[in-house]
Each structure stands twice: as C-alpha cells, then as structure tokens.
Amino acid sequence: MMYHSYEWQRLMMAPWRALAAAGADGAPSWPAGADVLRHFQASCQLLAESRITHERPDFGISAIEIDGRLIPVQEEVVAATPFCSLLRFSQTDAPAQPRILVAAPLSGHFSTLLQSTIKTLVRDHVVYVTDWHNMRNVPAAAGPFGFDDYVTHIIQFQAAVGPGGHVLAVCQPCVQVLAAVAVMAEQNHPATPRSMTLMAGPIDTRINPTKVNALAMGKPIEWFSNNLITTVPWPLKGAGRAVYPGFLQLTAFMSMQPERHVRAFCDLYDHLAHDRRPEAKAISDFYREYFAVLDLDAKFYLETVDFVFQRALLARGALTYQGNPVNTGLIRKTALLTVEGERDDICAPGQTLAAQDLCSGLRPYLKRHHLQAGVGHYGVFSGRRWETQIYPIVQNFVLMTEQSGTPAARRTAPLLKIVSPR
C-alpha cells in the first residue's frame, strides 16, 4: 500500500502544483517596489519545483565547445534490453577517438546525473552510457533484474563497444564493473577493456565506514525486504513488479543532510524574490535533476545491500557470477585507475582504493590511484575540480593504454539487438 499512498498523494497535489507553476510564470518581471508580488511569485515557483518526477530528463548535450568552436554532438541508442539502453555520444565527423563505456549508478537517479561527466568525456572520446530504465515502467513479464544481470549488461555492452575499448564506473557500479572485467579476463573475451577507471565506488565498505554504510549495516537484510520493498501499482506499466521506490531512496539521501537541503531551498527562495536569476537557476537545475527518480528492482536492491554493503563479498573474495567464483586476480591486461574524493561522505577514501589490492595480477605500472583534495562525492565526477584536475588524469590514463591496433581491432563489434525501447 506504500506505493499506492504515494501515487494518490502525488495525484492530489498535481493540480495545486500546476496552479503554482502558473503563478510563477504569470509575471516574469515585477516593477520596482513590488516586493510582495515578487515574494508571492517566488513562493509559487518553490511549490511548483519541489516535486518528484519519474521521467528521465534530457542530457542536453547537443554540442560542446572546443577551442572557441561549437562542435555538434550526436546522441543515439545503439543497443537496448528491457532494462537498459546503451547510448552513444560522439562528435559529428570527428576523427577516430578512444571508445569508453560509462557505467552509470543504478541507485535511484537517472543516468543524466552524469551529464557533466559525459559532456567532459565526449571532448576526447566516443562515450557509451548505460541508461537504466525506470523499473516502474518495465512490465513484470520481463522478469526480475538482479546483481548478476547488471554484470551481464556490462559484459554485453562492453562487447558492443568493441575490442580496444575502455570502461569507467561511477559510484555503486564500481563493484559490478570490476566483477565484469574479471569475468571477461577469465574468459579471454576479445572486448576486455584496455583500461578500467573506478570512481568513488564501494569496493570495500568495511574500510572507513560512512553513514550510508552504517544505515546498510544497521538492520538485517530481512528488515529491508519487509519494510522498503513494495509493488508498482496499476495502471503503471510495471504494475505488480516488486521494487525499491526511488522516492524512498531520495528521502534517505536527503535525511542524511537535511540542513544542507533546507539551506539550499531558503537560498533559492531568496534568489527568486530578489530577481537573482543565474543563482536561482543553478539551484533549480540541480534539484530538477535530483528530484527525478527511478525505481530499482527489488532483487537488485536487496542483493546490492547484501553483497556490497553488508557482506562485502567482492572484497572478501567470495562473490560469484552465475554460480562461479569471481577472481579479480585474473585481471592482467586491463590497466586500473581508482579515484576518490577527500571529503566523500558516501564512499569514503580507502573504499575504492581497495580495488588496487584486489587486482593482484596487474603489474605496478598498470595501476594508478588519485585522491582529489577538497571534493565530496559529487565533486569526483562533476564540477570545477572534475573538469580541471581529475579529468586530465583520466584522459591521460586512457591515452596511456591506447595502442595502435589493426583496423579490425578498432571497429565496433556487432551491436546488441534492440529488444525494447526505453
């Protein structure tokens, strides 16, 4: 009944938010001295924008600026399953560039959360992105989606990128990507990536535990199953599917730093009331993306809590894929870069670095670690320090592992059949 109650409340509030939006848009510029009217308009806009949405926003990457010139960027779906679309971002008529798969988190937000990451990468790469579908829109007939399914998607999508590609994971999927590369290395898969960049991911949550880790460890897995899992209500496409709702994940994230969010909305109100539009837009844009949430399949959510946060199976050498042990020591040719943020309160320093020891089969010159001073979790993959300090390291690392392959090696492998549109 939890999801039904949420949907009922959302539908009941929709007309009021529509009225508020009309009030906010009705008078874009008030004359001097109209303080009361400006405050009224600011209140309307605050009400209109403080809402949860369930549709993926646009990436908005139609062009990038390089050396003062605007270069068109093409976005296309090159493969899909019922659960995920593989997007490709590339410069129009660009020369051959390294191909890199970006594994986006499946943790309650859409892949557009990595818009800044992708926009930066596409300057020098052909970028492939896992664009996860909202499980509330995936029919129950498609079956469940679990931890192994994420690993399978990475292996299949890396094959679509083709031999000689690279992979970069942000946050939660660092575990699945490391597992996928280990499986590909064991199978001597022709599309095993040349380099693997793991950024702010929970490889070993036993190291320097954060509030997120404490929350995951604070209850037995049965508690999560009994209290946080619900079913998608009719008439949504995914009716009957067991999910961990995105609105619960958003609530959990916001409850970790309530003062920060209250302060942000107070600042937004003040900027709106005093017509400081650039400052207001920056806050609005962030929360418009932050409030766009997707539901996770119950199986994936519970297995992630259990495998990654409670039992740290990969770090302990106890993770399996399709019933077989995952041996990260078999990774011998895929160079490894780990990146952490000094102030990361979600994946603390040391948790991603643990991958360096797990990849015991790699020669020292194929390993590199970077701890970025002065950034929290989101600063690792977005913002000024990502652009100016972290990305150059990622770019140089990828270039270091690029080799002059044959034309056949550089050609993209056959794409997966598109099974279902997003």
N, C-alpha and C positions, 0 to 999 in steps of 0.2 A: 504493500500500500504506500510505501515511501515515495516511489516514483509517481504514482497516481496523484498523491497530495501535492507534490512539486508541480506537476503539469497543471493541475487545477488552479493553483495559486498563480502560476505564470500566465495562464489564460485570463484569469480575473484581473491581473494588473495590466494586461496589454492595452486596453482602452485608455487607462489613465496615463500610461507612458506615451501613447500616441498624442493625447491632448498636451502633455508636457512638451513633446517634441514640436508640436505646432506652436506652442507659446515661445519656445526657444528660437524658432526660425522666423517668427512673425515680424520681428523688428530687429534686423541685424545691427543697427547702429542708432543708439539713442542720443538726442542732443545733450549738450552740457547742462547740468543741473537736474537731469532726470535720474537721480540716484536710485530712487525707489523702483523705477521701472527696470533699470539695469539689474538690480538685485533680484527682482522677480524673474527676469529672463534667465539669470544665472541659476536660480533655483529650478526652473523648468528644465534647463539643459542638464543639470545634475541628475534629476529624476529620470530623464529620458535615457541618459547614458549609463546609469548604474544598473544595468540589466545583463543577465546571462544570455548568450546566444549559442546556437548549436550548429551553425553552418561555418565552413571554413572561409575565412577572409581571403581576398586575393593576395597573391605575393606582391603584386605591383612592381615587378622587375621587368619593365618593357625596354629599358635602355640603361646603360651605365656610362659614366664619364671617364674617359681615359685621355690624359694629356690635353684637356680642354675640349675634347670632341665627344659628342654623344654617339655611342655605339649601340645599335639595336640589339636586343636580346630576345631570342625565341624560346618560348616555353611550350613543351609538348609532352603528352602522355605516350610513353614508349612501351609500356607493359602494365598489366594490371591483374589482380586477383580479386575475389570478393572483398578482401580485407584491406588492400593497399594498392595504390597506383604508383608506378615509377615515373617520376617527372624528369625531364632533361632540360636544363638551361644551357644555352650556348650562344655565343656571339654570332651574328649573321655574317657569313662569308669570312670567318676568322681562319687563320692558318691552323695546322694541327696543334692541339694543346693536350696536356695531360688530362686523363679522364678520372674523375673521383666520385665515388658513391658516398653520399652523406646520409648516415643512419639517424633519423630524427627520433626523439623520445616518443614513446607511447605511454604517456603519463598524465593524460587529462587535457592536454592542449594540442592544437593542430600543428602541423609541420611549419606553418607560417611563423611560428615563434622563432624560427631560424632565418627569417628574412634577411637580417643584417649579415649573418654568416654566409648565406648563399650569394648575396649581392657582392660581397667582397671576393669570394672564391671565383666567381664567374669572370673576373677580370683576366685570370690567367689559366682557367680550367674549363673543361666541359663538365658541368655539375649534374649529377643524378641524385635525386632526393626521394626517400621513402615518404610518400604522402598517405598516412594512415587514414582509413575511413572511420567515420563515427559509427560505433557499433549499434547505436540506436537506429541506424538506417540500414544495417546489414541483416537480411532475413535470417531467422533462426534456422531455416533449412540449409544454410551454408555451413552449419556445424560450428563447433566451438573453436576458439583460437587460443592456443597456449604458448608457453615459453619456447618449446621446440618449433612451433610454427613461425615465430619471429626469426629464429636461427635459419630455418629453411628459406624464408623470404630473402634474408641477406645473401645466402649462397646462390639462390636463383637470380637475384638482381645483380650480384657481382658477375655472374656469368653473362648477363645481358650487357653489362658494361664492357666485358670482353677481356681477353688476355692483356696484361700490361697495365691494368687499371690500379686505382688506389681506393682506400676506404677511410672515412673519417666518421667517428661516432661522438655524439654529444650527450653527456649525462647518462641516463638509465641504460641505453642500449650498448654502452661500452662492454658490458658483460656478454651480451649476445653476440656482438661483433667479434670479440676475442675468441669466443667459442666457435663461431662460424669459420674464422680463419684457421683455427686449429684443426677443424674437421676437413677443410679444404686442403690443408697442408698434408694431413694424413692420407687423403685420397689422391694426392698429387694432382689436384684439379688444375686444368690449364688456365683458369681465370683467377687463381690465387693471387691476391693483390700484391703489388710490389712494396707498398707501404701501408701502415695502419696507424692512424692518429686517434688516440683516445683522450677525450677532453672532459674533465670534471665528472668522471664516472665512478660508480660504487663497486669497483673491482673487489675490494676487501673492506667491508663495513665494520669489521672488528677494530680497525685502526682509527684512532681519534674520533670516536662516535659523535654524531651531531644530534640535534633534536629530532630530525627525521628518523635517524637510526633508533633513537630511544622510543619513538612512537611505534615503530615497527616491531621492536623487541618487547614492548610493554604488555602485550597480550598474546595468548596462544593463537595459532592460525585459525582455530575454530571460532574464536571471537570475531575475527574479520569476516569469516564466512557467514556467521549468524547475524551480524549487525550492519555490515556495509554492502552486502550483495542484495540486489533486488531485480525485478524483471521489467523489461521495457513494456509500457502499456500500449494498448490499442488506441488510436489507429496508426501509430508509427510503424514504419517498415520493419523494424526489428522486433515487433511485438512478440513477447514470450521469451526473448533471449535474456539469459542471466548476465547482469552487468554490474560493474562498479561505476556508478554515475559520475560524470565529470563535475557536476555541481558539488558533490561531496568532496572531491579532490580539491577543487577551488576553495571550498570552505576550510579545508585542512591547511592549505598553504597560507591563506590569509590569517588564520588564527595563530600562526606562528609569529607573525609580526603585525599585530593589529594596530599598534601606534603608527607604524610607517604608513599604512593604508589610510588611516583616518587623517593623518597629516597631509597626505597627497590630495585627498578629496577637499580638505579645507583650502589647500593652496589652489586647487582647480577652481573652487567657488570664488576665491579672491581674485584670481586672474580674469575670470569671466566677468565679474562685477565691475572690474576696473579696466575692461577692454584691452587686456594684455594678451592678444590673440596668439602670438607664437608660443608663449609659455603655456597657455591653456591647451593649445593643440598638441604639444609634446606629451602632456599628461593624458589627454583624451585618447591619443593614438595608442599609448601603452596599454591603457585599461580596456580599450576596444578589443585589442588582441588578447589581453589577459583574461577577459570575460568570455571569450569564445572557447567553449569547452567541448570535449568529446568523451563519450563513454568507453570504458575498457571492458572487454570480455571478462567475465568473472574468472574463468580458468587462468587467463594470462595474469590478471591482477593477483590472485591468490598464490600462483606459482612464483611470481616475482617477489612477493613479500616473503614467501617461504624460502626459495632457492637463494635469493640475493641478499636479503636483509636479515633474515633470521638465522639461516644456516651457512651462509657464505660458501656455497658448495664449490664454486669455481676456484676460489682462493684456497680451499682445503683439498683440492684435487679430487672431489667427489661428484662433480657434475657429470651427467650423462646426456647424450643426444640420441634420440631414437633407441634408447636402451644400451648404447655403447659408451664407454668412458671417453671424456673429452681430455686430451693430453696436450696442454699448451706447450710442453717441452718439444713437441714435434715441429713447431714453427721455426724454420731455419733460414728462410729466404725473404720473409716479409719484414722489412725494417719497421721498428716501433718508435713512435713519438708519444709521450704522455705529457699532458698539460694540466696544471692545477692552478687555482686561484688562492692567493694567500689568505683571503678573508671569506672563503667559501664556507657557508654555514649549512649547506645541503650535502655536498660531497667534500669533506674536509681534506686538507693536504695529507698525503700519505695513502689515501684510499685508491687513487688512480695509479700512483707510483708503484703500487704492489704488482702491477702487470709486468714491470721490468724483471722482477724475480721469477714470476711465473713463466716467462718466455726464456727459459734457461738454455734453450738450444740456439739462441741468437748470439752471434759474435758481438763483442762490445761496441765495435764501430757501427753496428746496425741498430743501436739503441741510443735514445736521447730523451732527456726529461727537462721540462721547463716549468718552474714555479713563478707565476706572474705576481709581482708585488702590487698591493693596493687594490685588488679586484675581488669581488664576491663571485657568486656562482654565475650570474648572467653576464658579468664582465669578462668571463673567459671567452665567450663566443659572440659578444655584441658590444658595441660602444667604442669609444676612442682608443682604449688600450688594446682591444682586439684588433682594430684596424692598423694601428701604428707599431705595436710591439709583438703581439702574438702571431698575427697572420704572416709577417715576414719570415718567422721561424718555420711555420707550417709550409709556406711556399718553397723555401729553400730546402726543406726536408724532402718534399715531393720531388723537386728537381734533382736532388742528390741521388734519388733512387731511380730516376728515369734512365733508360738505356736505349741505345739505338737498335730497336728491334726491326724485324723484317716487316714489309707491308702487311703480311698476313697477321702478324702479331699485333699490329696496331688497329686492325679492322675490328669493329664492334661485332661481338658474337650475335648469333640469331636471337631476336627478341622473343620474350615470352608471349604466348597467345593472350590477347586481351579477353579475359573471361567475363568481366562485368565492369560497367562504367562506374566511376566514383559517385 
